Amino acid sequence: MRPMDAKTLQHNYARLLERVRLAAEKYQRQPERVRILAVSKTRSAEEIREAAVLGLRAFGENYLQEAREKMEVLRELDLEWHFIGPIQSNKTRAIAETFDWVHSVDREKVARRLSEQRPPAMPPLQVCLQVNVSGEATKAGVSPEALPELARIVATLPRLQLRGLMAIPAASDDVNAQRRAFATLRHCLEGLPSGLDTLSMGMSGDLEAAIAEGSTLVRIGTDLFGPRPRPAN
Ligand SMILES: *Cc1c(COP(=O)(O)O)cnc(C)c1O
């Protein structure tokens, strides 16, 4: 595991921007409507600093302790931190106290705790509900059937601002299968009351399919920072 040098990171970022631009053009989307969330799990604070130099502002983390250490080191930078990993209920306070966004809310108990524990001095926590679009029993996420009720509850919680939906579909090399999974998430969003502006979908391996189906935020780790040094969930 080698840290990413600044030149390679710059090259990767330029290539990523070009990929997003080409996909947006192909599917008649405006490229500036697709944000890039740099997924920095397992990467060092110095690598995040290099990415910030290139103009990246939003960083996604999966592991609380690791994230907090990096936030501490980088606190003088104006970064936006997104929690994208599974949420244990005993971690909600720390998440509510440190992150700007959470993409992985999938049950009422966690949502209520995040709202209660969000410090009054901070802006409301920006929230996406994670939906299980592939129907695998082991994957996190609320089912499409249970989503409307969860969304209704979250919309009433005073310290959360519901922004949209997130999904991590089963990995597939088949673009049509990728698109079907992302279309399911889009249909879920279309079934909710209007005013939600975020479809958090698409990773290094499937960002074109996600943009085709309306993604507004792609979460990119590998194609920016290189392969991860250890398996991550
Ligand atoms: C790790 C991770 C990503 C980034 O995946 P890459 O394939 O490395 O781009 C995106 N979203 C979530 C939820 C992740 O855990």
The ligand as an SDF file (V2000), in Angstrom:
LIG
                    3D

 15 15  0  0  0  0  0  0  0  0999 V2000
  -16.2070    2.3100   -0.4280 C   0  0  0  0  0  0  0  0  0  0  0  0
  -17.5050    2.9210   -0.8390 C   0  0  0  0  0  0  0  0  0  0  0  0
  -17.6190    3.6440   -2.0440 C   0  0  0  0  0  0  0  0  0  0  0  0
  -16.4730    3.8270   -3.0400 C   0  0  0  0  0  0  0  0  0  0  0  0
  -16.3180    2.6800   -3.8040 O   0  0  0  0  0  0  0  0  0  0  0  0
  -15.2330    2.6400   -5.0000 P   0  0  0  0  0  0  0  0  0  0  0  0
  -15.6620    1.4270   -5.7480 O   0  0  0  0  0  0  0  0  0  0  0  0
  -13.9090    2.5180   -4.3810 O   0  0  0  0  0  0  0  0  0  0  0  0
  -15.3920    3.8740   -5.7990 O   0  0  0  0  0  0  0  0  0  0  0  0
  -18.8290    4.2270   -2.3260 C   0  0  0  0  0  0  0  0  0  0  0  0
  -19.8980    4.1070   -1.4940 N   0  0  0  0  0  0  0  0  0  0  0  0
  -19.8290    3.4310   -0.3380 C   0  0  0  0  0  0  0  0  0  0  0  0
  -21.0160    3.3450    0.5240 C   0  0  0  0  0  0  0  0  0  0  0  0
  -18.6380    2.8050    0.0180 C   0  0  0  0  0  0  0  0  0  0  0  0
  -18.5910    2.1090    1.1610 O   0  0  0  0  0  0  0  0  0  0  0  0
  1  2  1  0
  2  3  1  0
  2 14  2  0
  3  4  1  0
  3 10  2  0
  4  5  1  0
  5  6  1  0
  6  7  2  0
  6  8  1  0
  6  9  1  0
 10 11  1  0
 11 12  2  0
 12 13  1  0
 12 14  1  0
 14 15  1  0
M  END
$$$$
